[in-house]
Amino acid sequence: MTKRQLAYSKKEAAAATSLSLRGIDYLIERGQLKAVRVGRWVIIPVQELEKLVFSGAGIVQGESLTSA
């Protein structure tokens, strides 16, 4: 039986999507990426990363992920 990862840490999500950790934080803060807090850990469900990658985050061209 193959194990399927259900969620990623923010660091793992950044590596899996080729985004920076700050970029992941930015998307979470803006509500464009859903994350779940479990105790002191923040995890991102695989389905949320798939939605982000396959449908985009609705970021306007030229908009910086780190501008606030």
PyMOL commands that place a pseudoatom at each C-alpha (Angstrom):
pseudoatom trace, name=CA, resn=MET, resi=1, chain=A, elem=C, hetatm=0, pos=[0.000, 0.000, 0.000]
pseudoatom trace, name=CA, resn=THR, resi=2, chain=A, elem=C, hetatm=0, pos=[1.361, 3.396, -1.007]
pseudoatom trace, name=CA, resn=LYS, resi=3, chain=A, elem=C, hetatm=0, pos=[1.345, 6.189, 1.549]
pseudoatom trace, name=CA, resn=ARG, resi=4, chain=A, elem=C, hetatm=0, pos=[-0.139, 9.430, 0.291]
pseudoatom trace, name=CA, resn=GLN, resi=5, chain=A, elem=C, hetatm=0, pos=[0.863, 12.650, 2.010]
pseudoatom trace, name=CA, resn=LEU, resi=6, chain=A, elem=C, hetatm=0, pos=[-2.263, 14.479, 3.218]
pseudoatom trace, name=CA, resn=ALA, resi=7, chain=A, elem=C, hetatm=0, pos=[-0.708, 17.836, 4.096]
pseudoatom trace, name=CA, resn=TYR, resi=8, chain=A, elem=C, hetatm=0, pos=[2.519, 19.817, 3.923]
pseudoatom trace, name=CA, resn=SER, resi=9, chain=A, elem=C, hetatm=0, pos=[4.270, 22.131, 6.337]
pseudoatom trace, name=CA, resn=LYS, resi=10, chain=A, elem=C, hetatm=0, pos=[4.735, 25.674, 5.057]
pseudoatom trace, name=CA, resn=LYS, resi=11, chain=A, elem=C, hetatm=0, pos=[8.377, 24.894, 4.283]
pseudoatom trace, name=CA, resn=GLU, resi=12, chain=A, elem=C, hetatm=0, pos=[7.455, 21.730, 2.380]
pseudoatom trace, name=CA, resn=ALA, resi=13, chain=A, elem=C, hetatm=0, pos=[4.698, 23.585, 0.505]
pseudoatom trace, name=CA, resn=ALA, resi=14, chain=A, elem=C, hetatm=0, pos=[7.160, 26.281, -0.528]
pseudoatom trace, name=CA, resn=ALA, resi=15, chain=A, elem=C, hetatm=0, pos=[9.595, 23.682, -1.861]
pseudoatom trace, name=CA, resn=ALA, resi=16, chain=A, elem=C, hetatm=0, pos=[6.846, 21.707, -3.640]
pseudoatom trace, name=CA, resn=THR, resi=17, chain=A, elem=C, hetatm=0, pos=[5.503, 24.797, -5.434]
pseudoatom trace, name=CA, resn=SER, resi=18, chain=A, elem=C, hetatm=0, pos=[8.832, 26.595, -6.005]
pseudoatom trace, name=CA, resn=LEU, resi=19, chain=A, elem=C, hetatm=0, pos=[7.504, 29.552, -4.017]
pseudoatom trace, name=CA, resn=SER, resi=20, chain=A, elem=C, hetatm=0, pos=[9.299, 31.228, -1.160]
pseudoatom trace, name=CA, resn=LEU, resi=21, chain=A, elem=C, hetatm=0, pos=[8.230, 30.662, 2.423]
pseudoatom trace, name=CA, resn=ARG, resi=22, chain=A, elem=C, hetatm=0, pos=[7.187, 34.327, 2.498]
pseudoatom trace, name=CA, resn=GLY, resi=23, chain=A, elem=C, hetatm=0, pos=[5.129, 33.756, -0.643]
pseudoatom trace, name=CA, resn=ILE, resi=24, chain=A, elem=C, hetatm=0, pos=[3.281, 30.910, 1.078]
pseudoatom trace, name=CA, resn=ASP, resi=25, chain=A, elem=C, hetatm=0, pos=[2.693, 33.122, 4.142]
pseudoatom trace, name=CA, resn=TYR, resi=26, chain=A, elem=C, hetatm=0, pos=[1.404, 35.912, 1.893]
pseudoatom trace, name=CA, resn=LEU, resi=27, chain=A, elem=C, hetatm=0, pos=[-1.098, 33.630, 0.154]
pseudoatom trace, name=CA, resn=ILE, resi=28, chain=A, elem=C, hetatm=0, pos=[-2.318, 32.313, 3.528]
pseudoatom trace, name=CA, resn=GLU, resi=29, chain=A, elem=C, hetatm=0, pos=[-2.680, 35.864, 4.917]
pseudoatom trace, name=CA, resn=ARG, resi=30, chain=A, elem=C, hetatm=0, pos=[-4.713, 36.928, 1.877]
pseudoatom trace, name=CA, resn=GLY, resi=31, chain=A, elem=C, hetatm=0, pos=[-6.961, 33.874, 2.105]
pseudoatom trace, name=CA, resn=GLN, resi=32, chain=A, elem=C, hetatm=0, pos=[-5.778, 32.548, -1.262]
pseudoatom trace, name=CA, resn=LEU, resi=33, chain=A, elem=C, hetatm=0, pos=[-4.319, 29.411, 0.311]
pseudoatom trace, name=CA, resn=LYS, resi=34, chain=A, elem=C, hetatm=0, pos=[-6.120, 27.647, 3.143]
pseudoatom trace, name=CA, resn=ALA, resi=35, chain=A, elem=C, hetatm=0, pos=[-4.024, 26.367, 6.012]
pseudoatom trace, name=CA, resn=VAL, resi=36, chain=A, elem=C, hetatm=0, pos=[-4.912, 24.491, 9.181]
pseudoatom trace, name=CA, resn=ARG, resi=37, chain=A, elem=C, hetatm=0, pos=[-3.381, 25.115, 12.593]
pseudoatom trace, name=CA, resn=VAL, resi=38, chain=A, elem=C, hetatm=0, pos=[-2.715, 21.957, 14.587]
pseudoatom trace, name=CA, resn=GLY, resi=39, chain=A, elem=C, hetatm=0, pos=[-1.271, 23.001, 17.925]
pseudoatom trace, name=CA, resn=ARG, resi=40, chain=A, elem=C, hetatm=0, pos=[1.707, 25.153, 17.071]
pseudoatom trace, name=CA, resn=TRP, resi=41, chain=A, elem=C, hetatm=0, pos=[2.037, 23.712, 13.569]
pseudoatom trace, name=CA, resn=VAL, resi=42, chain=A, elem=C, hetatm=0, pos=[0.535, 25.180, 10.418]
pseudoatom trace, name=CA, resn=ILE, resi=43, chain=A, elem=C, hetatm=0, pos=[-0.171, 22.620, 7.724]
pseudoatom trace, name=CA, resn=ILE, resi=44, chain=A, elem=C, hetatm=0, pos=[-1.525, 23.002, 4.214]
pseudoatom trace, name=CA, resn=PRO, resi=45, chain=A, elem=C, hetatm=0, pos=[-3.757, 20.242, 2.829]
pseudoatom trace, name=CA, resn=VAL, resi=46, chain=A, elem=C, hetatm=0, pos=[-2.575, 18.704, -0.448]
pseudoatom trace, name=CA, resn=GLN, resi=47, chain=A, elem=C, hetatm=0, pos=[-5.887, 19.646, -2.103]
pseudoatom trace, name=CA, resn=GLU, resi=48, chain=A, elem=C, hetatm=0, pos=[-5.233, 23.336, -1.366]
pseudoatom trace, name=CA, resn=LEU, resi=49, chain=A, elem=C, hetatm=0, pos=[-1.799, 23.198, -2.989]
pseudoatom trace, name=CA, resn=GLU, resi=50, chain=A, elem=C, hetatm=0, pos=[-3.263, 21.412, -6.004]
pseudoatom trace, name=CA, resn=LYS, resi=51, chain=A, elem=C, hetatm=0, pos=[-5.916, 24.135, -6.360]
pseudoatom trace, name=CA, resn=LEU, resi=52, chain=A, elem=C, hetatm=0, pos=[-3.215, 26.795, -6.142]
pseudoatom trace, name=CA, resn=VAL, resi=53, chain=A, elem=C, hetatm=0, pos=[-0.999, 25.158, -8.748]
pseudoatom trace, name=CA, resn=PHE, resi=54, chain=A, elem=C, hetatm=0, pos=[-3.666, 24.078, -11.218]
pseudoatom trace, name=CA, resn=SER, resi=55, chain=A, elem=C, hetatm=0, pos=[-6.008, 27.069, -11.053]
pseudoatom trace, name=CA, resn=GLY, resi=56, chain=A, elem=C, hetatm=0, pos=[-3.672, 29.811, -9.821]
pseudoatom trace, name=CA, resn=ALA, resi=57, chain=A, elem=C, hetatm=0, pos=[-4.094, 32.169, -6.918]
pseudoatom trace, name=CA, resn=GLY, resi=58, chain=A, elem=C, hetatm=0, pos=[-5.706, 34.981, -8.864]
pseudoatom trace, name=CA, resn=ILE, resi=59, chain=A, elem=C, hetatm=0, pos=[-2.576, 37.069, -8.644]
pseudoatom trace, name=CA, resn=VAL, resi=60, chain=A, elem=C, hetatm=0, pos=[-2.563, 39.937, -11.108]
pseudoatom trace, name=CA, resn=GLN, resi=61, chain=A, elem=C, hetatm=0, pos=[0.365, 39.934, -13.518]
pseudoatom trace, name=CA, resn=GLY, resi=62, chain=A, elem=C, hetatm=0, pos=[3.058, 42.241, -12.200]
pseudoatom trace, name=CA, resn=GLU, resi=63, chain=A, elem=C, hetatm=0, pos=[1.790, 42.011, -8.604]
pseudoatom trace, name=CA, resn=SER, resi=64, chain=A, elem=C, hetatm=0, pos=[4.531, 40.969, -6.217]
pseudoatom trace, name=CA, resn=LEU, resi=65, chain=A, elem=C, hetatm=0, pos=[3.877, 38.204, -3.721]
pseudoatom trace, name=CA, resn=THR, resi=66, chain=A, elem=C, hetatm=0, pos=[5.885, 40.073, -1.123]
pseudoatom trace, name=CA, resn=SER, resi=67, chain=A, elem=C, hetatm=0, pos=[4.339, 43.549, -1.525]
pseudoatom trace, name=CA, resn=ALA, resi=68, chain=A, elem=C, hetatm=0, pos=[1.930, 44.336, 1.256]
for i in range(1, 68): cmd.bond("trace and resi %d" % i, "trace and resi %d" % (i + 1))
show_as sticks, trace
zoom trace
